[in-house]
Amino acid sequence: MDYGKFNDAMAHAKSIGDDGSYAEAQRHYQILLRKKLDINQYATVSIGRASCFLRAADADSAAKVLDEICLEGLDETVQAVIHNVKAHAFHELGNYEKAIAAGQNAQKIASKLGAGGLDVLGEALSRQGFAEAELGRLTEASEHLAMARRMPVDESISRSISLYTEQFHLNYPRFL
């Protein structure tokens, strides 16, 4: 599928999900999956579906969608994002060790991408920090959240990092 049309269709499905119409967004993602997509486009649609499931508080379905994606041959940016969304899903499921491992995988890949990987790297660091806090690893959590806050990232990711950091400081005020 032409990347211009693909990006427009993805943006449309995402905006529907952002408005809270998760079932309708999933329908749009399913329509996209029936198109002729390359492997990166297919994986990107799956990431969109998983993210939509997470916003609908269905981490089990998100994890299942992500497990179906074969990473072999995918663009490294897409691989990093997949690991990052997996970290989110595992965190929601309470599997903090797997969340940390997925976040570390995202970081390894994103750190090789230069400026293009900063958003993924910042988000992965914050997710890892939050999962570490859940496991009582407060020093590591504080360090990873501080590193994430210093990353020059997109505004929406910056807000996400700020929310994780704020929650961490509310729960553990001695780490201010």
C-alpha positions in Angstrom: 0.0 0.0 0.0 1.2 3.5 -0.8 2.8 5.0 2.3 0.9 8.3 2.0 -2.5 6.5 2.0 -1.3 4.1 4.7 -0.2 6.9 7.0 -3.5 8.7 6.4 -5.5 5.5 7.2 -3.4 4.9 10.3 -3.9 8.5 11.6 -7.6 8.1 11.0 -7.9 4.9 13.0 -5.7 6.3 15.8 -7.9 9.4 16.0 -11.0 7.2 16.3 -9.3 5.4 19.2 -8.1 8.6 20.8 -11.8 9.7 20.9 -12.6 6.6 22.9 -14.3 4.6 20.1 -12.0 1.5 20.6 -14.2 -1.0 18.8 -14.6 1.3 15.8 -10.8 1.9 15.7 -10.2 -1.8 15.8 -12.6 -2.2 12.8 -10.5 0.3 10.9 -7.3 -1.5 11.8 -8.9 -4.8 10.6 -9.8 -3.2 7.3 -6.2 -2.0 6.9 -4.9 -5.6 7.5 -6.9 -6.8 4.5 -4.9 -4.4 2.2 -1.7 -5.3 0.5 0.9 -4.2 3.2 4.6 -4.7 3.5 5.9 -6.3 6.7 6.6 -2.9 8.3 3.1 -1.6 7.5 1.6 -4.9 8.8 3.6 -4.6 12.1 2.6 -0.9 12.4 -1.1 -1.8 12.1 -0.6 -4.5 14.8 1.1 -1.9 17.0 -1.9 0.4 16.5 -4.2 -2.4 17.4 -2.2 -3.3 20.5 -2.1 0.4 21.6 -5.8 0.6 21.1 -6.4 -2.5 23.3 -4.1 -0.9 26.0 -6.2 2.3 26.0 -9.3 0.2 26.3 -7.6 -1.5 29.4 -7.3 -4.9 27.6 -3.6 -5.7 28.1 -4.2 -9.4 27.5 -5.4 -8.8 23.9 -2.6 -6.3 23.4 0.0 -8.8 24.4 -1.5 -11.5 22.1 -1.4 -9.1 19.1 2.2 -8.2 19.8 3.2 -11.8 20.2 1.9 -12.6 16.7 4.4 -10.1 15.1 7.5 -11.7 13.6 10.4 -9.2 14.2 12.7 -10.8 11.6 13.2 -8.4 8.7 11.4 -5.4 10.3 12.8 -1.9 10.3 14.7 -1.3 13.5 12.4 1.6 14.4 9.4 -0.6 14.2 11.1 -3.3 16.3 11.9 -0.8 19.0 8.3 0.5 19.1 7.1 -3.1 19.3 9.3 -3.8 22.3 8.2 -0.5 23.9 4.5 -1.4 23.5 5.2 -4.9 24.9 6.8 -3.2 27.9 3.6 -1.2 28.4 1.4 -4.4 28.1 3.5 -6.4 30.5 3.5 -3.6 33.0 -0.3 -3.4 32.8 -0.5 -7.2 33.3 1.7 -6.9 36.4 4.6 -8.8 34.8 7.2 -6.2 35.8 10.3 -8.3 35.0 9.1 -8.9 31.4 8.2 -5.2 31.2 11.8 -4.3 32.2 13.2 -6.8 29.7 11.0 -5.5 26.8 12.0 -1.9 27.7 15.7 -2.8 27.7 15.2 -4.4 24.3 13.6 -1.2 23.0 16.4 0.8 24.5 19.1 -1.3 22.8 17.6 -0.9 19.4 16.6 2.8 19.8 20.1 3.8 21.0 21.4 2.7 17.6 18.9 4.8 15.7 20.4 8.2 16.7 18.0 11.1 16.8 15.3 9.0 15.3 15.2 6.7 18.3 15.0 9.4 21.0 11.3 9.2 21.5 11.3 5.4 21.8 14.4 5.6 24.1 12.8 8.2 26.4 9.6 6.3 26.7 11.3 2.9 27.2 13.4 4.4 30.0 10.4 5.8 31.8 8.5 2.5 31.4 11.5 0.6 32.8 11.7 3.1 35.7 8.1 2.7 36.6 8.3 -1.1 36.5 11.4 -1.0 38.6 9.5 1.1 41.2 6.8 -1.6 41.3 9.5 -4.1 42.2 10.9 -1.9 44.9 14.1 -1.1 42.9 13.7 2.6 43.8 17.3 3.8 43.1 17.3 2.3 39.6 13.8 3.6 39.0 14.7 7.1 40.0 17.8 7.0 37.7 15.9 5.7 34.7 13.1 8.3 35.2 15.6 11.1 35.5 17.4 9.9 32.3 14.0 9.8 30.5 13.1 13.3 31.7 16.4 14.7 30.1 15.6 13.1 26.7 14.6 15.5 24.0 11.3 13.8 23.0 8.0 14.6 21.4 5.5 16.6 23.5 3.1 13.6 24.0 5.9 11.4 25.1 7.2 14.1 27.4 3.7 14.2 29.0 3.8 10.5 29.5 7.2 10.6 31.1 6.1 13.4 33.4 3.0 11.4 34.5 5.3 8.4 35.3 7.7 10.6 37.2 4.9 12.5 39.1 3.3 9.2 40.2 6.7 7.9 41.3 7.4 11.0 43.4 3.9 10.8 44.9 4.5 7.1 45.9 8.1 7.7 47.0 8.6 11.3 48.1 12.0 10.7 49.6 13.3 10.3 46.0 12.5 13.9 45.1 
